[in-house]
Amino acid sequence: MRLKFLVYLVPVLLTACSAEKKAHKAFQYGKYQNALEIYKKILAGSPNNGQANYFVAESYRLSNRIKEAEPYYAHAGGRGLDRDSIQFYYSQSLKANGKYAESKAQLEELLARTTINALKDRAKGEIDGLDYLSKLDEKPSYYRIKNMELINTPAAEYSPVFLNGELYFTSSRTNDKIYEATGTPFTDIYKVASRGANVDLATVAALPSGINSESINDGCATFSPDGKTMIFAKGNSGKRKGTNDVDLYISRYRNNIWSDPIRININQPEAWDSAPAFSPDGRTLYFASNRKGGYGGTDLYSAQMDTRGRFSRVRNLGPEINTPGNENFPYMAEDAKLYFSSDEHPGYGGLDLFVVKRANAKTVIENLGQPINSTGDDFAIFLFGPDRGFFTSNREGGKGDDDIYTFVNEDPNLKVVNYYLQGITYMQDKENKRQILPNTKVSMLDERGELMQDFVTGNDGKFLFRVYENEDYNMVGESDGYLVKRQAYTTKGKSVDPSTLKDLVTNIVLDTLLILDKIEINKIFALENIYYDFNKYDIREDAATELDKLVQLLIDNPEIKIELGSHTDSIDDNSYNLQLSQRRAESAVRYIVQHGIAPDRLVAKGYGEEKPIARNTNPDGTDNPVGRQKNRRTEFKILEIGVIPKTLESEDVFDEDKYFRNDGN
């Protein structure tokens, strides 16, 4: 059964007789298989016992067998039980059994009765999802699937990952220890030699005991691109102490062995953390968790991993992806599409597989449709090519519990276009010559200002980011001793038409430069396009746009204090020009202060016509309008450089070196 790493829910209802007490105790401790067996014995003598029916139904649901819960939800009820939630989950069990009309009828009845807004929203969403299925079935499907019968057994096989000619997967095939939540054996991680979907059955072997543990569920492995770092889930011993103890562990492959796994501290003590998946570049780890602050049962999260193997910045993927239901088994493909499973997004029942696509900076979530999805649980997809891969399903007609399937996408128009932005970080010396600036942190922000990726350049100053069609970005460069540089970039107008391409996969590489300025006392920087109406000092709309950039620069560089200098040409006398330029400088400073910058970081200075950078008149005495325009300028000068104490990341940072530097390598 997939999701051996179960999330436990503890009810509060107490019952009277000793059998019910025993069953309820098993239910409280997450021993759902034990609980439902006892409750079924009670039902044998009292088939209309609403509480016993309820706990059997809930035991099936919480152990991921909601199909089997249907007849018990139909008779569930009684004092102290939530009628509305029973009806909602009854509709879910009907849906899981393909009884869509009956499921919709239950939801419509619930919608008309319940006063709970959150439940109303879920019921509306489910009804819309059921209506969507007919439209989904009208779409052509180019997927062809096949059960991988060679490696599947009557037990569970799931979470396939292909790496360097080997297929890794999770299975309960040989374990004789029983997990009391589901009544099935504990799981371990296995591998088998494979050429794509062609496996050599004689090579199937469990990973060593340092990775797999007795009477513990181990599974859902993911690997860094070089194959030397493995992160996997471990936990749920089935004992009371083991409830919600599923955590993510890390191991390194050195000297031909996997090191003893260490729990990484992006886990939360009271949370269930599982289903890890590295991004193709190995910089981001995706995973599922039921930690507090989420949107539903299990949500999808990401964490950043730096070049030293340290994790930080755990982020919920947000309400566009996460729902009041359960999202699980994230996977980021080479083409930067995020796949995941959900029981709440519109689907056929149970867990369905979905893909997240980006279109014009917007997120679009698509159900993969049949035959990938079914009324069963469909999850844990992995692509070993742009048009083929693996996934897991417990659909009818399989060989056992959960089975691994392979698929191929035969869409004749399938073309994968990947866009990348590569660049080099530079600094300018005193002679305005560019020099490569190494060890620069470059961050890529989307048009909403949210961090997408970051990267620290090496000695060559090079960086590379994944970007998407028709989107606006901001690159932010940071290096000690230099002003933080924020630079816009757009991919609009730079797309290629996939229909014109011959290859299945095309990589488009775009180029840019990022030039940082050294922080130096009295260094002067020109502000472009700061214009004033004649004889005026009010901030015009076009000037405000440029001053907003200066506000952002001051936010990005909180350690500097600046002088804002205003200059005029030589029209009118010097005394008047000094006063006018001072008023203009003060007006600009007021604008900046109004936008959140502390007044003590700013000095307004009017220079009038005293510091021209071009001739106001030509050598023959005639007017020089080009020179005058250059002289009518606004500049800022760095006056002071303070020290801003560095703070730790808001999330704990896991330093992998701390655990592996003394492992004998």
N, C-alpha and C positions, 0 to 999 in steps of 0.2 A: 504494500500500500504506500503510495507516495505521501510525502509529508509525514514521515515517521517522527519528525521533529515537531510534535504537536503543541499547539497553544492551549493552555488549560484555562477553563472558566469554572469558578467555584460557586455553585448556587447556595442559597440560604435556607431552602425549605427543609424542615425536619419532619420525619415520619414516625409512626408509632411502633409497628410490630418489629420484631427482631430481624426478620428477613429484609424488611425495608430499610432498617437501620444499617444493616450490613451492606446492602446495595448502595445506599446513599453515601456511606463512608467510602466505598470503592469509587463512586462517581466523584466525590470531592477530591480524592487523591489522583484523579485522572486515569484510573484503571477502568476505562470505559467498557472494555470487553467483559471484564468480570461483572461490572454493574449491570449491563444489559442481560447477561445470562441469568442473573438472580431475578431481575425484574420480569424476564420472560417466564420464569417458573411461577411467579406471582400471577401473571396474566393467564397462565394455563388454568388456574382455578377461578380467576376473576377477570375475564377478557375485557370488561368495560371499565376497569380501574383507570381513571383518567390520569392519575399521577404516575402510575407505573408505565402507561403508554407514553407519557411525556418524557420520562427519563430514558426509556428505550430509544425514542426518537432522537433525543438530544445526544445520547451516547453514540448513536450512528453518525449524527451530523458532526459532532466534535472530533470524531475519529475519521472524518472525511469519507463517510459512506452514506451521504444524504439520500441516495436513491432508495436504500433499504429502509429509510425512516418514514417513507410515505404512509403506509397503513397505520403506523403508530401515531403520527401527527393527526391523522383523521379522527382518532379517538382520544386525543390528549385533552386534558383540562382538569379543572378542580380548584379548590380553594388555594389562594396564594400564588396561582400561576397567571402569567400575563397572556391573556387571550389574543391580543393583537400580535404579539411576537410569534405565538404558536401558529396563527393563521399565515403570517408572512413566510415562515419557514416551511409550512405545509405547501404553500404555492411554489417554493423553491424545489421541494422534493418532487412535486408534480412535473415541474419544468425539467428536472434532471432525468425523469422517465419519459420525456418527450410528449407529455400530456399538456400541450401549450394552451389549448382552449380552456381546460379545467383550471390551469394555473392562472390564466387571465381572469376567470370568473372569481376566483378567491381573492385576487388582488383588487378587483373592482368593488367587491363586497367590503374588503378591509378599508379601502379608500373612502367609502361612503360612511363608515362607522368611526374610524379612529380619530382621536383628537390630538394625537402626537404628531407634530409637524415633521419631525425627522423621518418618522415611519411613512407619513404621507408622501414625502419626497422620494423615498426609496420605492414605494409602491408605484408612483407615477413613472419613475425611471424604468422599473421592470415592465410595466405595461407598454411603454414606448419601445423598450427593447424587444418585446415579443412581436410588436407590429413591424419592427425593423427586419425581423428574420425573413419575412417573405421577400422583401427587397434584396436582402443579402443573397438569397438563393437564386435570384434572377441574374446575378452577376456571373459571367463565365469564370470557371476555375481551371487553371492549368496545372494544378498540383497532381502528382501521381505518388501514392504512398505504398509502402510494403512493410509488413511485419518482419523484424529481424529475428526469425525463428531460431537461428543457430545459437544465439546467446540468450534468448528469453527462456524462462523456466516457469513452472507454476507459481514460483515466488515472485517477488517484486524486482524489476530492473528499471532504473530511471536515471535521470540527470546525466545524459551522455555528453562527453567532452572529447574532442579529437585533438591529439597533439603528437607531432613527430612520429607518425606511423602507428600510434597506439590509441585505442578507444578506452577512455576511463568511464566508469559508470558505477552507480550505487546499486547494491543488491542485498537481498536477505536469503540468498540461495542455499547457503551451507550452515547458517547459524541455527543451533538447536535451542538457544535461549529465547524465551518468549517475552515480547514486549506487551505488558498487560493493558496498555491503552487500546491496542487494536487486535490483540490475540495472534499477532504474526511475529515472526522472528525479528531480532535486531538486524540492522543493516551495517554493511561494511563497504569499503571502496575497492573496486576491482579494476583490472586493465586487461586488454587483449590486443594482440597485434592485428592491425587492420590497414587495408588499403581502401580508404574511403569507407564504403559500406560493406566491403568484403572482409570478413573477419576470419582469423585462424583460430578455430575453437580450441585447438590443443594448447594454445598459449594463455588461456584464461587463468588469471592468478589474482589473489587478494593482495593488496598492499601490505607491507610488513606490520607487525604488531605495534610498532611505535606510532603508526598512524591509526590503525584500527584497534579498537578496545573491546574487551569482552563485556557483554551486558550493557553496552552503550551504543546508541545509534551514531554511526559515522557516515558521512556522505556529502553529496553536492560539492564536488571539488571544482576549483577553477585554478588556472595557471597563468603566470606572467608570460609575456611573449617569448622569452628565452627558455621557458620551461623549468627554470631553476627555483621558482617560488610557487608554492601551493598554498591556497587558502581553502579551508573546508569547514563544514559544520560538525559539531560534536555535542551530544547531550541527550537529555531525556532518558534517564536510567529507569524510569517507571516508578521510582520510590517517591515518597512525599518530598524529600529533600531535593529530588531531581526535577520537580515541576518548574517549568519555565527556565531550565538551566541550559538551553541550547545557546551556544556561543560560537563565534568564528575563531578559528585557530590558523596559525601560520607555520609553515615548515620550509626549510631550504634544502635543496639537493646539492650535496657536496661530498666529494670523494665516493661517488656512486651510491650514496645512501641518503635517505630523507632524515633530517634532524628531528629530534623530539619536538612535537608541536607545542607552540606557546599561544596562550589566549591573547588576542589583540584587544587593546583597550578602547576600540570604538564600540565594543559591546557595552550594554547597560545591564547592571546586576539583576534587575527585576524584569528584564525584557527577553523576548525570544528573538534571536538574531540568526539568520540562516540564509541559504540560497545565494552565496556570493558569486560574482562574475566580474572578471577583469575587463576593462575596455581594451580594444585592440592594441593601443599604445602602452598599456600597463600603468597609466597614470591615475586611472580612476577605478575604484572598486564599487560596484553596485551590489546591494543586498536587500533582503526583506527583513522587516522587524515590526513587532507590535508595541514598540516603546511608546511611552506617554507623549501626547502632543500630536499624534497622527490624525488621520482623517477617518479611519475605520478599524478593521480587524488587524490585518497586516498591511503595511505600506512599503513602498519602494524608497530606498535611500541611496545616496552616493557618498563616498569619502575620497579625498585626494591622497595619493601616495607620491612622495617625492623620490628623488634619485637615490636617497639613502634608505628607502624603505619605510619612511615614517608616515603614519596616517594622521589626517586632520580634516577639519571642515566637513563634518557630517551634515548632509543636507537632505531634507525630505523633497522628493521630486514633484510635490505639489498636487493641488486638487484636479488638475486636468488629467493626471494619470491615476492618482490614488482616490479611492471612493470610500463610502461607508462600509463596503464589503471587504474582500481580501484580494490584494495584488501580491504576486509572488513570482519567483523564478525569473528575474531579469536577465537579459542577455543583450550585449551590444555587438552587432555584427561589424564586419570590416567596412561596410558602407555607411557606418554611423547610424544605422537604424536600430532603435531600441525595441526589443521584443520582450513580452512579459505575459503572464497568465492572470486572469481575473475571473471572479465569480459574480461581479457586479456590472461591469460594462456589458452592453447588449450581446448576448451569446445564446448558445443552444442548450445550456444547462451545465452545472458543475463549473469547472475551470475551462475557459477557452483561451486560445492563443491570440494575441493582438500584436500589432506593430505600430510604433510611433514614427510618423514621418514629419519632416519639417517642410512647410510650404509658405514662402514669403514671410518668414519669421513667426509663423503660427504653427501650433502643434495639431496634427491630425492623427487620430487614433482609429485604426482599421482592424476589424475582425478578419482573421485569415480565411474564414469560411470553410466549407466542406471541400474536400475530405479531411483537411488537417484537423478541423474541429468536429466534435460529435456531442451527443448528449452526456457522454462520460467526462472524465477529467482529462484535459489535454494541456500539456505543460512542458517546461524544460526543453526549449528548442535550442539547437546548436547548428550553425552552418559551417560545413567544411569546404564550401565553394560558393560562388555567388548565386548559383541556381540549385543547390542541393544541400542536404543536411540531415539531422536527426531530430526527433522529438519523442515525448513519452505520452502514453495514453492508457487508460484502463477501460476503454470502450469494449463493447460486446464483440465476441469473435476473436479476442486475443488469446494468447497462450497461457496467461496466468493472471497475476494480480495487476501490476503495472508492467507494460511492455514497452520496449524501445522500437520505434519505427524509423524508417528512412524515407526521404521524399526527394522528388526532383520537380523543379518548376519549369514547365515546358512552354511558357509564354513566348511566342515567336517574336514579340516586340520587346522582350526584356533587354534593357541596357542599363548598366550601372555606371553612373558618372560621379566620381569623387572629386571634390574641390579642396585644395589645400592653399594656405597662404604661408609662404616662406619669406624670411627676411633676415637682415643683419643689423645688430645694434652698433651704432657708432657714437663717437664724441668728436667735437671739433676743437682743434688746438688753437693757440693764439694767432696762428696764421690762417685760420679758417680752413685748415686741411683736415679731412676726415681720417680718423683712426678707429680701428675696431675696438669696441668696448666689451670686454668679456665679463662673465659672471653677473649678467644683468637679468633681473627677473622681469619677464614680459607676461602680462596678463591680457587675456582676450575677453572683453565684455560685450554682451549683446546689446541691442538697441534700448533695452530697458535698464541697462546698467548692471545686469546680473553677470557674475563671473561664470564663464564657460570653461576656460582652461587657463593654466598658467605654466610657465616654463622658465628655467634658469639656463642662460646661454653658457656655452663652454668658451674655450680660448678663441674659437673662430667667430664668436658673436652670433652664430646662426640660431634661428628659431623656426618652428614649423607648427602650424595650427590647422585643424580641420575647420573648414568654413562651409557655408551653404549658399545656394542660389538666392539672389535678390534680397540680400540682407545688409543692414548697416551695423558696423561694429566700432568699438573703440579699443585701441591697443594702449596699454599703460606700461611704460618702462620705468624700472626703479634700479638704481645702483648707488652705493654709498658715495657721497661727495658730489652727486649730480641732482639737478632738479628732476622731480618725477615728471615724465613726459607723457601726455595724453594725446593720442593721434587718431583721427577718424579714418575708417576704411570702409569701402562698400564693394559688394560683389554685384551690384545692380548693373546691368548692361554687359556683364562678362560671362554669361551663360553660353553653353553650346546646345544645339538641338540634338537630342539623343538619336533621333531618326536618321541623322546624317552619319552616325558612327558605325563602323564595321565590327569593332571588337565588343565582346560582352562586357568588359570592364575598361573604362577610360579614366585616367587620373589627370586632372587639370591643375597645374601648379601656377599660382599667381605670385608676383614678387612685390616686395616693399622694402623700405628702409625705415629705421627708427633712430633718430639722432638726438642724443641727450646733451644738455648744457651743464657744464661744470658750475658748481655753486662757488662764487667768488665775491668778496666784498667789493662794492662799487661797480660791479659788472652791470652794464646797461642792456636792456632788452626793448626792442621796439614793439609797440602795439599797433597792428595794422587796422586801418579802416575806422579809426576813432575820429569822426567828423562832427563839427558843430556848425549851426547856422551862423551867418555873418553877424558879428557883434553879440552873439548869444553864448550862454554857457550851460543851457539845458541839455540833458542826455537824450539824444535822438534814439529812435528804435534801432537803427543800424549800429550805433555805437554801443547800445545796451547788449547786443549780441556778442560783441567783442569783449566787453567788460565781464560778461558771464564766463568767458573763457579764463579771464584773469582770476575771477572768484574761484573757479575750479582749481586753477594752479595753486592758489593759496591754501585751499583745502587739502590738496595733495601734498603740499610742502609746508606743514604747520610750523617748521622751525625757522622760517625766514621772516624778516621784517623788511618792508620795501618803502621806497620813496616813489610816488607817482608824479612824474614831471610833465608839465604841459608847455608847449613851445608855440610861438607864433612866427609869422613872417614880419617884414619891416614896414608894412602899411600901418599908418598912424604912428604916434610918437612912442618912445620906449616906455615912458611912465604908464601910459594907457595900456600898452600891450602886457606889461608886467601884471597890472591889476586884472586884466581879462584872463590871462593864462592862470593866475592864481585861483580865480573863481572857477575856471574850468577844472583845474586839478581838484579843488575842494568838492565840486559837484560830483566828480568821478569817485572820489573817496567816500562821499556820502552814499552813493549807489552801492558800492562794495560793502560798506558796513551794514546797510539795509538788507543785504543778502547773506548775513551771518558771519562776516569776518570781524574780529575784534579790532576796535579803533586803535589800540596801542601797537598794532602791527603795520600801521599805515601812516605815511607822512605826505601831505600835499605840498607841492612846490611848483610855483609858476616862474618860468624863466624868461617869459616874453620873447624878444628877438635876440637875446644875448648869446645863444649857442646855435647858430645856424650850421647845418650840415651840407648846404648847397648855396649857390649864389642867388640872391633875390633879383639881381639885375645882370644883364649881359655886359661884357667888357666895353661895348659901345654905349652903355647907359640905358639901353632899352630894357623894358620889363622882361623878366624871365619867369613865366607862370609855372613852368615845370619845377624850377628850383624853389619857388615860394611854396608850392604844394608839399614838397619834401620837408620844408622847414616847419610847416604847420603839422606838428606831430605830437603824439603822446608816448612816453616811455616809462618803464619802471626800472628802478635801480635797487639792487640788494644792499641794504644798510647793515643788517645784523644776521648772524647765523646762530640760532639757539640750539639747544640739545633737547630732543624729545625722547623720553625714556621708552624703550621698546617693551611691548606687552606681549604676553603669551597668547596663542590662539585661544578662542573661546572654547574650542573642543580640546580634549586631551590629545596629546601627540604621542603616538606609539613609535619609539625609536627601535627599529629592528636591529641596528648595530649593537645595542645594549645586550641583546639576547644571543647574537650570533658571532660577536667578535672573538669570543673565547671558546669556539667549538672545535678548535684544533686545526683550523684552516687559515 
